Amino acid sequence: MPRSRSPFRPHEHDVLFGVGGLLSGLLLYALDLHNSPAAFGLPGWLSLVALFVMSGAELLRRTAPQLGLTIATCALALDILSGTLVTTVLMFSDLVYAAVLYGSPQAARRIPRDCYLITALITVGTLVGFQDSAALLLGFATAMITIVPAWTGAIIRTHREAAQAARLEAERTALLAELDRREAVAAERARMARELHDMVAGHLSAIAIHSTAALSLGDPKATREALGVIRENSVQGLAEMRRLIGLLRDASGDAEPTAVPTLDGLSVLLTRAERIGADNGLSFALHDERGAAPTRPDQARAADPDAARPTIADLPPAADPPPAVGPPATAGPPATAAERTGSSAAPSLAPNAGPGAAPAAGADAHALPAPVELAAYRIVQEALTNALKHAGPGQVRVRLSRAEDGALRVEVVSPLGDRDGPRAPGSGAGLVGMRERATLLGGEFEAGPEPAGRDRIWRVRAVLPVDEETRP
């Protein structure tokens, strides 16, 4: 670590200026090269005193420039009265330059003005006093040793301050860029963690629950059904994992855009959840009260609490999944009732669209902004996953509605209580992800237990604003 310079220790260059000026002045004095005779009969050796004092003032040109200039002014007056050595005059002009360049900002503004005033007073005074045009030459000489070095110092100081300001601005810009980069990396890591958790955690939870059930049950039929669910979720989870890893490894950015889940895929999501949670006494209902977009027949039936709620028994029996041919990425979710029967009421999806993908163009003229739909879909998906892991027997209700200001309200209510079936452990990452998704859109999120008569429920509630920033 370099040692800091003492404020009273002269700079190496200042020592060279002082020693060089002193030796030059001694040589001129030895050669008797004075610029003018001594005034008032003063002895010539006083010019040597002025020379030594001026050389000592040179040592202060950086550490104490204003004090050095004050001493140099007195030495210059003595030098002029005792014969004037040109070396002393040159060192004085250098101290004027140094006082402007290295002095305080106030001194840098004041010294040039003082030089103008001194030059004008000397010129006018000698011109009036001696009535001789030679006074103009004295004024010119005074300007050369005062105004010119003051101008030079001011110009160089201005350029140095501008360079320093540009350097500080560049450092500040680099610091802000680094902070932005770190914030972007942290935000991207958080987004990747949310997506990975939302896409894979549900499948892994289903695998954990049904594998535990398969190990604890002695019924071959129930074990076969559990193994079927395990295989289906493992294939789908593997496909999602491969897709995400492919996106992360693609550095060219030429990958085809993937379908973004929307709220139209909630019926598929609930059907899958009902298949997984049927053994634990869980049923699921969707109440879409938005009223802005057309609903499919199964959504309209779910929105009516008095209507018969579709259960897994109402669906046609699912066939065993065919053996995987090709990459697992082609595996899709189980079809809904409307899709199995070929109902035309279901919105048409783009080719190769995944579960919950956006409908084709023109299918819904009142669609919500894509960020809002994606956040709502992921919140419902994670809430259903938590219900499958922790909820007691009963009905899990998903409710969608619009507030007066147009905000989308999402509510998932699940029963709390003990159940005989297996449970999957949780870490709380899902609640963190749901809260982050709502916060990124400027919305609200809350989740926790609430009393419901003699029972207790777990309620997940999110309010996602719909404004111009989130609109497509």
Kinemage of the C-alpha trace (Angstrom):
@kinemage 1
@onewidth
@group {chain A} dominant
@subgroup {mainchain}
@vectorlist {calphas} color= white
{ca met a 1} P 0.000 0.000 0.000
{ca pro a 2} L 1.599 3.341 -1.047
{ca arg a 3} L 2.264 5.855 1.670
{ca ser a 4} L 0.291 9.095 1.582
{ca arg a 5} L 2.236 12.276 0.929
{ca ser a 6} L 2.586 14.748 3.799
{ca pro a 7} L 0.766 18.031 3.089
{ca phe a 8} L 3.994 19.948 3.839
{ca arg a 9} L 6.307 17.722 1.836
{ca pro a 10} L 7.176 19.383 -1.513
{ca his a 11} L 6.625 17.561 -4.750
{ca glu a 12} L 9.694 16.259 -6.584
{ca his a 13} L 9.048 18.510 -9.564
{ca asp a 14} L 8.728 21.557 -7.314
{ca val a 15} L 12.134 20.795 -5.796
{ca leu a 16} L 13.619 20.657 -9.300
{ca phe a 17} L 12.016 24.003 -10.202
{ca gly a 18} L 13.315 25.619 -7.025
{ca val a 19} L 16.867 24.263 -7.302
{ca gly a 20} L 17.036 24.991 -11.026
{ca gly a 21} L 15.817 28.555 -10.551
{ca leu a 22} L 18.253 29.136 -7.699
{ca leu a 23} L 21.276 27.914 -9.693
{ca ser a 24} L 20.259 29.951 -12.740
{ca gly a 25} L 19.815 33.071 -10.631
{ca leu a 26} L 23.209 32.601 -8.972
{ca leu a 27} L 24.817 32.300 -12.397
{ca leu a 28} L 23.159 35.514 -13.594
{ca tyr a 29} L 24.191 37.318 -10.415
{ca ala a 30} L 27.790 36.098 -10.793
{ca leu a 31} L 27.812 37.428 -14.358
{ca asp a 32} L 26.269 40.702 -13.128
{ca leu a 33} L 23.318 40.303 -15.540
{ca his a 34} L 20.737 42.498 -13.835
{ca asn a 35} L 17.812 43.830 -15.830
{ca ser a 36} L 17.850 47.257 -14.164
{ca pro a 37} L 19.890 49.240 -11.635
{ca ala a 38} L 18.967 49.114 -7.965
{ca ala a 39} L 16.489 51.767 -6.818
{ca phe a 40} L 16.870 54.111 -3.866
{ca gly a 41} L 20.536 53.141 -3.539
{ca leu a 42} L 19.755 49.624 -2.244
{ca pro a 43} L 22.662 47.161 -2.347
{ca gly a 44} L 22.632 44.615 -5.201
{ca trp a 45} L 23.053 41.611 -2.924
{ca leu a 46} L 19.409 42.054 -1.872
{ca ser a 47} L 18.510 40.493 -5.210
{ca leu a 48} L 20.157 37.309 -3.906
{ca val a 49} L 17.835 37.433 -0.881
{ca ala a 50} L 14.864 37.789 -3.223
{ca leu a 51} L 16.228 34.888 -5.301
{ca phe a 52} L 16.506 32.550 -2.295
{ca val a 53} L 13.049 33.510 -1.035
{ca met a 54} L 11.554 32.957 -4.497
{ca ser a 55} L 13.267 29.552 -4.762
{ca gly a 56} L 11.830 28.578 -1.377
{ca ala a 57} L 8.360 29.681 -2.512
{ca glu a 58} L 8.685 27.308 -5.480
{ca leu a 59} L 8.652 24.421 -3.015
{ca leu a 60} L 5.073 25.414 -2.066
{ca arg a 61} L 3.650 25.626 -5.608
{ca arg a 62} L 1.573 22.417 -5.171
{ca thr a 63} L 1.243 21.928 -1.413
{ca ala a 64} L 0.380 25.562 -0.518
{ca pro a 65} L 0.087 27.539 -3.773
{ca gln a 66} L -1.634 30.623 -2.315
{ca leu a 67} L 0.922 30.970 0.482
{ca gly a 68} L 3.725 30.523 -2.057
{ca leu a 69} L 2.275 33.253 -4.284
{ca thr a 70} L 2.043 35.668 -1.340
{ca ile a 71} L 5.712 35.083 -0.445
{ca ala a 72} L 6.696 35.342 -4.107
{ca thr a 73} L 4.957 38.723 -4.462
{ca cys a 74} L 7.041 40.158 -1.629
{ca ala a 75} L 10.216 38.630 -3.089
{ca leu a 76} L 9.420 40.099 -6.519
{ca ala a 77} L 9.004 43.591 -5.066
{ca leu a 78} L 12.406 43.284 -3.340
{ca asp a 79} L 13.969 41.958 -6.539
{ca ile a 80} L 12.650 44.876 -8.616
{ca leu a 81} L 14.041 47.423 -6.147
{ca ser a 82} L 17.443 45.700 -5.957
{ca gly a 83} L 18.218 45.135 -9.656
{ca thr a 84} L 15.787 42.492 -11.044
{ca leu a 85} L 17.135 39.089 -11.974
{ca val a 86} L 15.143 37.537 -14.842
{ca thr a 87} L 15.170 34.114 -13.122
{ca thr a 88} L 13.306 35.581 -10.152
{ca val a 89} L 10.685 37.078 -12.459
{ca leu a 90} L 10.209 33.780 -14.325
{ca met a 91} L 9.772 31.862 -11.063
{ca phe a 92} L 7.143 34.416 -9.986
{ca ser a 93} L 5.141 33.849 -13.203
{ca asp a 94} L 5.359 30.104 -12.588
{ca leu a 95} L 3.915 30.591 -9.084
{ca val a 96} L 1.014 32.626 -10.537
{ca tyr a 97} L 0.314 29.738 -12.921
{ca ala a 98} L 0.548 27.170 -10.089
{ca ala a 99} L -1.741 29.184 -7.783
{ca val a 100} L -4.488 29.166 -10.423
{ca leu a 101} L -3.942 25.510 -11.378
{ca tyr a 102} L -3.501 23.912 -7.947
{ca gly a 103} L -5.241 26.452 -5.678
{ca ser a 104} L -8.791 26.421 -4.410
{ca pro a 105} L -11.679 27.126 -6.801
{ca gln a 106} L -12.156 30.554 -5.206
{ca ala a 107} L -8.476 31.419 -5.739
{ca ala a 108} L -8.631 30.189 -9.331
{ca arg a 109} L -11.466 32.656 -10.015
{ca arg a 110} L -9.958 35.559 -8.022
{ca ile a 111} L -6.289 35.541 -9.141
{ca pro a 112} L -6.972 36.281 -12.872
{ca arg a 113} L -9.163 39.241 -11.880
{ca asp a 114} L -6.419 40.539 -9.561
{ca cys a 115} L -3.894 40.220 -12.395
{ca tyr a 116} L -6.120 42.316 -14.665
{ca leu a 117} L -6.469 44.962 -11.966
{ca ile a 118} L -2.743 45.089 -11.125
{ca thr a 119} L -1.759 45.323 -14.794
{ca ala a 120} L -4.231 48.155 -15.416
{ca leu a 121} L -3.113 50.117 -12.310
{ca ile a 122} L 0.578 49.825 -13.179
{ca thr a 123} L -0.009 50.830 -16.791
{ca val a 124} L -2.247 53.806 -15.992
{ca gly a 125} L -0.135 54.883 -12.998
{ca thr a 126} L 3.149 54.989 -14.882
{ca leu a 127} L 1.522 56.572 -17.909
{ca val a 128} L 0.029 59.367 -15.786
{ca gly a 129} L 3.078 59.749 -13.564
{ca phe a 130} L 5.820 59.792 -16.200
{ca gln a 131} L 3.844 61.047 -19.190
{ca asp a 132} L 5.794 58.658 -21.406
{ca ser a 133} L 4.616 56.063 -23.888
{ca ala a 134} L 7.223 53.680 -22.502
{ca ala a 135} L 4.714 53.032 -19.706
{ca leu a 136} L 2.825 50.894 -22.181
{ca leu a 137} L 5.841 48.583 -22.410
{ca leu a 138} L 5.834 48.269 -18.623
{ca gly a 139} L 2.157 47.367 -18.728
{ca phe a 140} L 2.856 44.755 -21.418
{ca ala a 141} L 5.661 43.242 -19.329
{ca thr a 142} L 3.393 43.163 -16.285
{ca ala a 143} L 0.705 41.373 -18.316
{ca met a 144} L 3.259 38.822 -19.516
{ca ile a 145} L 4.268 37.804 -15.980
{ca thr a 146} L 0.757 37.937 -14.460
{ca ile a 147} L -2.163 37.682 -16.923
{ca val a 148} L -0.612 35.181 -19.349
{ca pro a 149} L 0.317 32.557 -16.693
{ca ala a 150} L -3.061 33.100 -14.987
{ca trp a 151} L -4.876 32.459 -18.278
{ca thr a 152} L -2.770 29.391 -18.955
{ca gly a 153} L -3.458 27.966 -15.504
{ca ala a 154} L -7.197 28.640 -15.818
{ca ile a 155} L -7.408 26.926 -19.225
{ca ile a 156} L -5.484 23.847 -18.088
{ca arg a 157} L -7.526 23.673 -14.870
{ca thr a 158} L -10.764 23.793 -16.853
{ca his a 159} L -9.611 20.957 -19.108
{ca arg a 160} L -8.499 18.878 -16.135
{ca glu a 161} L -11.794 19.396 -14.330
{ca ala a 162} L -13.701 18.443 -17.480
{ca ala a 163} L -11.569 15.317 -17.856
{ca gln a 164} L -12.089 14.461 -14.192
{ca ala a 165} L -15.840 14.966 -14.528
{ca ala a 166} L -15.890 12.736 -17.627
{ca arg a 167} L -13.863 10.094 -15.795
{ca leu a 168} L -16.210 10.186 -12.799
{ca glu a 169} L -19.221 9.978 -15.112
{ca ala a 170} L -17.689 6.997 -16.884
{ca glu a 171} L -17.035 5.283 -13.561
{ca arg a 172} L -20.579 6.052 -12.408
{ca thr a 173} L -21.985 4.707 -15.671
{ca ala a 174} L -19.878 1.568 -15.358
{ca leu a 175} L -21.020 1.125 -11.758
{ca leu a 176} L -24.673 1.570 -12.711
{ca ala a 177} L -24.232 -0.845 -15.603
{ca glu a 178} L -22.704 -3.417 -13.265
{ca leu a 179} L -25.525 -2.929 -10.762
{ca asp a 180} L -28.089 -3.263 -13.561
{ca arg a 181} L -26.333 -6.404 -14.794
{ca arg a 182} L -26.351 -7.953 -11.343
{ca glu a 183} L -29.995 -7.008 -10.850
{ca ala a 184} L -30.881 -8.470 -14.247
{ca val a 185} L -29.004 -11.674 -13.455
{ca ala a 186} L -30.739 -11.940 -10.072
{ca ala a 187} L -34.140 -11.273 -11.645
{ca glu a 188} L -33.493 -13.849 -14.364
{ca arg a 189} L -32.361 -16.419 -11.811
{ca ala a 190} L -35.518 -15.783 -9.776
{ca arg a 191} L -37.671 -16.079 -12.901
{ca met a 192} L -35.964 -19.341 -13.881
{ca ala a 193} L -36.467 -20.685 -10.364
{ca arg a 194} L -40.178 -19.798 -10.479
{ca glu a 195} L -40.669 -21.383 -13.903
{ca leu a 196} L -38.746 -24.512 -12.964
{ca his a 197} L -40.692 -24.886 -9.724
{ca asp a 198} L -44.066 -24.235 -11.332
{ca met a 199} L -43.484 -26.638 -14.227
{ca val a 200} L -41.850 -29.530 -12.389
{ca ala a 201} L -42.961 -29.336 -8.759
{ca gly a 202} L -46.534 -30.408 -9.529
{ca his a 203} L -45.406 -33.490 -11.429
{ca leu a 204} L -42.904 -34.457 -8.752
{ca ser a 205} L -45.521 -34.001 -6.014
{ca ala a 206} L -47.898 -36.302 -7.859
{ca ile a 207} L -45.113 -38.852 -8.270
{ca ala a 208} L -44.270 -38.664 -4.544
{ca ile a 209} L -47.899 -39.050 -3.459
{ca his a 210} L -48.738 -41.956 -5.755
{ca ser a 211} L -45.452 -43.766 -5.219
{ca thr a 212} L -46.127 -43.670 -1.475
{ca ala a 213} L -49.635 -44.960 -2.108
{ca ala a 214} L -48.340 -47.733 -4.368
{ca leu a 215} L -45.930 -48.865 -1.672
{ca ser a 216} L -48.573 -48.840 1.080
{ca leu a 217} L -51.502 -50.412 -0.790
{ca gly a 218} L -51.815 -54.125 -1.437
{ca asp a 219} L -54.450 -53.826 -4.176
{ca pro a 220} L -52.875 -54.653 -7.577
{ca lys a 221} L -55.464 -52.541 -9.425
{ca ala a 222} L -54.824 -49.476 -7.246
{ca thr a 223} L -51.106 -50.028 -7.547
{ca arg a 224} L -51.402 -50.192 -11.342
{ca glu a 225} L -53.409 -46.956 -11.418
{ca ala a 226} L -50.843 -45.249 -9.177
{ca leu a 227} L -48.008 -46.427 -11.427
{ca gly a 228} L -49.883 -45.070 -14.437
{ca val a 229} L -50.174 -41.670 -12.817
{ca ile a 230} L -46.497 -41.821 -11.834
{ca arg a 231} L -45.456 -42.611 -15.409
{ca glu a 232} L -47.652 -39.892 -16.879
{ca asn a 233} L -46.309 -37.205 -14.554
{ca ser a 234} L -42.714 -38.348 -14.912
{ca val a 235} L -42.930 -38.175 -18.712
{ca gln a 236} L -44.536 -34.759 -18.610
{ca gly a 237} L -42.051 -33.470 -16.018
{ca leu a 238} L -39.151 -34.788 -18.070
{ca ala a 239} L -40.525 -33.082 -21.177
{ca glu a 240} L -40.853 -29.773 -19.345
{ca met a 241} L -37.359 -30.138 -17.918
{ca arg a 242} L -35.863 -30.876 -21.345
{ca arg a 243} L -37.666 -27.922 -22.873
{ca leu a 244} L -36.362 -25.572 -20.177
{ca ile a 245} L -32.805 -26.913 -20.463
{ca gly a 246} L -32.985 -26.486 -24.225
{ca leu a 247} L -34.004 -22.857 -23.826
{ca leu a 248} L -31.157 -22.239 -21.381
{ca arg a 249} L -28.583 -23.834 -23.672
{ca asp a 250} L -29.756 -22.002 -26.778
{ca ala a 251} L -27.406 -19.010 -27.009
{ca ser a 252} L -28.456 -17.998 -30.537
{ca gly a 253} L -31.968 -16.927 -29.594
{ca asp a 254} L -33.350 -18.727 -32.697
{ca ala a 255} L -35.514 -21.147 -30.734
{ca glu a 256} L -39.176 -21.184 -31.728
{ca pro a 257} L -41.446 -19.428 -29.239
{ca thr a 258} L -43.349 -21.804 -26.995
{ca ala a 259} L -47.033 -21.611 -26.205
{ca val a 260} L -47.781 -19.468 -23.155
{ca pro a 261} L -50.287 -20.960 -20.692
{ca thr a 262} L -53.528 -18.994 -20.336
{ca leu a 263} L -56.634 -19.248 -18.189
{ca asp a 264} L -58.386 -21.241 -20.923
{ca gly a 265} L -56.276 -24.206 -19.836
{ca leu a 266} L -57.487 -24.249 -16.233
{ca ser a 267} L -60.104 -26.918 -16.970
{ca val a 268} L -57.325 -29.242 -18.161
{ca leu a 269} L -55.328 -28.383 -15.062
{ca leu a 270} L -58.259 -29.156 -12.753
{ca thr a 271} L -59.019 -32.399 -14.561
{ca arg a 272} L -55.453 -33.549 -14.041
{ca ala a 273} L -55.532 -32.487 -10.385
{ca glu a 274} L -58.789 -34.382 -9.838
{ca arg a 275} L -57.266 -37.556 -11.234
{ca ile a 276} L -54.327 -37.212 -8.851
{ca gly a 277} L -56.324 -36.248 -5.755
{ca ala a 278} L -59.282 -38.613 -6.155
{ca asp a 279} L -57.708 -41.241 -3.896
{ca asn a 280} L -57.388 -38.663 -1.100
{ca gly a 281} L -61.015 -37.540 -1.268
{ca leu a 282} L -60.279 -34.283 -3.138
{ca ser a 283} L -62.558 -32.796 -5.758
{ca phe a 284} L -62.106 -29.603 -7.741
{ca ala a 285} L -64.456 -26.914 -9.061
{ca leu a 286} L -63.829 -23.874 -11.279
{ca his a 287} L -66.031 -20.768 -10.938
{ca asp a 288} L -65.232 -18.298 -13.724
{ca glu a 289} L -67.121 -15.091 -12.900
{ca arg a 290} L -65.189 -12.741 -15.165
{ca gly a 291} L -68.018 -12.433 -17.672
{ca ala a 292} L -65.778 -10.744 -20.242
{ca ala a 293} L -64.707 -13.715 -22.300
{ca pro a 294} L -66.831 -16.529 -23.760
{ca thr a 295} L -66.586 -19.742 -21.757
{ca arg a 296} L -66.609 -23.350 -22.838
{ca pro a 297} L -69.518 -25.576 -21.767
{ca asp a 298} L -67.481 -27.247 -19.060
{ca gln a 299} L -66.462 -23.817 -17.684
{ca ala a 300} L -70.052 -22.579 -17.683
{ca arg a 301} L -71.165 -25.717 -15.840
{ca ala a 302} L -68.386 -25.250 -13.263
{ca ala a 303} L -69.326 -21.580 -12.770
{ca asp a 304} L -72.817 -22.590 -11.584
{ca pro a 305} L -72.581 -23.889 -7.990
{ca asp a 306} L -76.029 -25.530 -8.272
{ca ala a 307} L -75.132 -27.465 -11.380
{ca ala a 308} L -73.736 -30.932 -11.174
{ca arg a 309} L -69.990 -30.687 -10.727
{ca pro a 310} L -68.054 -32.930 -13.142
{ca thr a 311} L -66.006 -35.544 -11.360
{ca ile a 312} L -63.572 -38.104 -12.582
{ca ala a 313} L -66.448 -40.553 -12.776
{ca asp a 314} L -68.141 -38.408 -15.449
{ca leu a 315} L -65.142 -38.708 -17.748
{ca pro a 316} L -64.626 -41.576 -20.173
{ca pro a 317} L -62.127 -44.125 -18.891
{ca ala a 318} L -58.596 -43.179 -19.731
{ca ala a 319} L -56.657 -45.652 -21.790
{ca asp a 320} L -53.195 -46.706 -20.805
{ca pro a 321} L -50.621 -44.293 -22.192
{ca pro a 322} L -48.942 -45.572 -25.352
{ca pro a 323} L -45.275 -46.413 -25.198
{ca ala a 324} L -43.045 -43.398 -25.707
{ca val a 325} L -41.720 -43.172 -29.264
{ca gly a 326} L -39.227 -40.396 -29.891
{ca pro a 327} L -38.319 -37.682 -27.419
{ca pro a 328} L -40.518 -37.347 -24.318
{ca ala a 329} L -41.113 -33.698 -25.229
{ca thr a 330} L -44.053 -34.810 -27.396
{ca ala a 331} L -45.979 -36.031 -24.386
{ca gly a 332} L -49.038 -33.922 -23.673
{ca pro a 333} L -51.531 -33.544 -20.825
{ca pro a 334} L -54.632 -35.718 -20.506
{ca ala a 335} L -57.432 -34.520 -22.734
{ca thr a 336} L -60.500 -32.797 -21.335
{ca ala a 337} L -64.014 -34.092 -21.766
{ca ala a 338} L -64.672 -31.620 -24.574
{ca glu a 339} L -61.498 -32.667 -26.368
{ca arg a 340} L -62.259 -36.408 -26.019
{ca thr a 341} L -65.745 -36.027 -27.477
{ca gly a 342} L -64.552 -33.690 -30.216
{ca ser a 343} L -66.780 -30.843 -29.044
{ca ser a 344} L -66.528 -27.760 -31.221
{ca ala a 345} L -67.168 -25.525 -28.244
{ca ala a 346} L -63.546 -25.744 -27.131
{ca pro a 347} L -61.366 -22.967 -28.530
{ca ser a 348} L -58.987 -24.041 -31.273
{ca leu a 349} L -55.360 -24.149 -30.231
{ca ala a 350} L -52.270 -23.502 -32.254
{ca pro a 351} L -50.400 -26.558 -33.541
{ca asn a 352} L -48.132 -28.215 -30.987
{ca ala a 353} L -49.604 -26.059 -28.208
{ca gly a 354} L -49.045 -27.346 -24.696
{ca pro a 355} L -51.443 -27.446 -21.777
{ca gly a 356} L -53.090 -24.135 -21.137
{ca ala a 357} L -51.817 -22.667 -24.390
{ca ala a 358} L -53.384 -19.514 -25.786
{ca pro a 359} L -56.257 -20.038 -28.212
{ca ala a 360} L -55.856 -19.262 -31.861
{ca ala a 361} L -56.237 -15.728 -33.131
{ca gly a 362} L -59.802 -14.532 -33.022
{ca ala a 363} L -60.916 -17.098 -30.438
{ca asp a 364} L -61.257 -14.554 -27.645
{ca ala a 365} L -61.485 -10.861 -28.326
{ca his a 366} L -61.527 -9.996 -24.624
{ca ala a 367} L -58.369 -11.835 -23.600
{ca leu a 368} L -56.365 -10.511 -20.686
{ca pro a 369} L -52.781 -9.310 -21.193
{ca ala a 370} L -50.374 -12.219 -21.540
{ca pro a 371} L -48.342 -11.398 -18.380
{ca val a 372} L -51.524 -11.290 -16.280
{ca glu a 373} L -52.861 -14.565 -17.698
{ca leu a 374} L -49.522 -16.315 -17.220
{ca ala a 375} L -49.218 -15.111 -13.625
{ca ala a 376} L -52.810 -16.126 -12.830
{ca tyr a 377} L -52.332 -19.550 -14.424
{ca arg a 378} L -49.118 -20.201 -12.496
{ca ile a 379} L -50.684 -19.055 -9.218
{ca val a 380} L -53.627 -21.423 -9.688
{ca gln a 381} L -51.252 -24.208 -10.748
{ca glu a 382} L -49.108 -23.815 -7.622
{ca ala a 383} L -52.174 -23.488 -5.358
{ca leu a 384} L -53.556 -26.749 -6.766
{ca thr a 385} L -50.183 -28.419 -6.259
{ca asn a 386} L -50.161 -27.315 -2.622
{ca ala a 387} L -53.734 -28.552 -2.213
{ca leu a 388} L -52.757 -31.972 -3.549
{ca lys a 389} L -49.881 -32.121 -1.069
{ca his a 390} L -51.517 -30.731 2.068
{ca ala a 391} L -55.314 -30.344 1.779
{ca gly a 392} L -57.784 -32.513 3.669
{ca pro a 393} L -60.693 -34.325 2.020
{ca gly a 394} L -63.217 -32.018 0.415
{ca gln a 395} L -63.666 -29.664 -2.482
{ca val a 396} L -61.009 -27.283 -3.783
{ca arg a 397} L -62.640 -24.239 -5.347
{ca val a 398} L -60.962 -21.982 -7.915
{ca arg a 399} L -62.702 -18.654 -8.489
{ca leu a 400} L -61.864 -16.031 -11.129
{ca ser a 401} L -63.509 -12.616 -11.160
{ca arg a 402} L -62.894 -9.020 -12.217
{ca ala a 403} L -62.801 -6.046 -9.856
{ca glu a 404} L -64.472 -2.723 -10.631
{ca asp a 405} L -61.181 -1.276 -11.852
{ca gly a 406} L -60.664 -4.242 -14.199
{ca ala a 407} L -58.135 -6.090 -12.017
{ca leu a 408} L -58.229 -9.887 -12.152
{ca arg a 409} L -59.012 -11.584 -8.848
{ca val a 410} L -57.841 -15.156 -8.328
{ca glu a 411} L -58.952 -17.194 -5.331
{ca val a 412} L -58.234 -20.823 -4.498
{ca val a 413} L -59.859 -22.302 -1.370
{ca ser a 414} L -58.956 -25.760 -0.079
{ca pro a 415} L -60.039 -27.597 3.097
{ca leu a 416} L -57.658 -28.053 6.001
{ca gly a 417} L -57.628 -31.258 7.972
{ca asp a 418} L -56.092 -34.661 8.398
{ca arg a 419} L -56.308 -37.244 5.691
{ca asp a 420} L -55.452 -40.900 5.506
{ca gly a 421} L -53.600 -40.731 2.203
{ca pro a 422} L -49.930 -39.899 1.715
{ca arg a 423} L -48.620 -36.367 1.848
{ca ala a 424} L -45.696 -34.777 0.025
{ca pro a 425} L -43.236 -32.565 1.924
{ca gly a 426} L -43.122 -28.848 1.143
{ca ser a 427} L -40.461 -26.144 1.446
{ca gly a 428} L -42.500 -22.943 1.069
{ca ala a 429} L -40.912 -22.063 -2.280
{ca gly a 430} L -44.306 -22.148 -3.977
{ca leu a 431} L -45.745 -19.390 -1.796
{ca val a 432} L -42.659 -17.279 -2.445
{ca gly a 433} L -43.044 -17.765 -6.190
{ca met a 434} L -46.729 -16.840 -6.157
{ca arg a 435} L -46.038 -13.699 -4.148
{ca glu a 436} L -43.227 -12.700 -6.522
{ca arg a 437} L -45.461 -13.119 -9.569
{ca ala a 438} L -48.140 -10.871 -8.078
{ca thr a 439} L -45.599 -8.293 -6.903
{ca leu a 440} L -43.941 -8.060 -10.333
{ca leu a 441} L -47.284 -6.965 -11.796
{ca gly a 442} L -47.932 -4.485 -8.974
{ca gly a 443} L -50.634 -6.691 -7.500
{ca glu a 444} L -51.488 -8.128 -4.100
{ca phe a 445} L -51.113 -11.623 -2.728
{ca glu a 446} L -52.082 -13.309 0.515
{ca ala a 447} L -52.317 -16.894 1.650
{ca gly a 448} L -53.146 -18.475 4.982
{ca pro a 449} L -55.640 -20.426 7.051
{ca glu a 450} L -59.091 -19.034 7.804
{ca pro a 451} L -62.058 -20.334 9.843
{ca ala a 452} L -65.082 -21.562 7.891
{ca gly a 453} L -67.808 -22.486 10.380
{ca arg a 454} L -66.654 -25.524 12.305
{ca asp a 455} L -63.934 -26.264 9.799
{ca arg a 456} L -60.850 -24.437 8.641
{ca ile a 457} L -59.797 -23.654 5.106
{ca trp a 458} L -56.651 -22.489 3.379
{ca arg a 459} L -57.288 -19.502 1.129
{ca val a 460} L -54.977 -18.201 -1.598
{ca arg a 461} L -56.014 -14.803 -2.930
{ca ala a 462} L -54.291 -12.677 -5.580
{ca val a 463} L -55.306 -9.405 -7.227
{ca leu a 464} L -53.526 -8.711 -10.530
{ca pro a 465} L -54.042 -5.211 -11.972
{ca val a 466} L -54.687 -4.800 -15.674
{ca asp a 467} L -53.174 -1.529 -16.882
{ca glu a 468} L -51.558 -0.165 -20.025
{ca glu a 469} L -48.131 -1.504 -19.058
{ca thr a 470} L -49.349 -5.116 -18.955
{ca arg a 471} L -51.517 -4.907 -22.056
{ca pro a 472} L -50.092 -6.504 -25.201
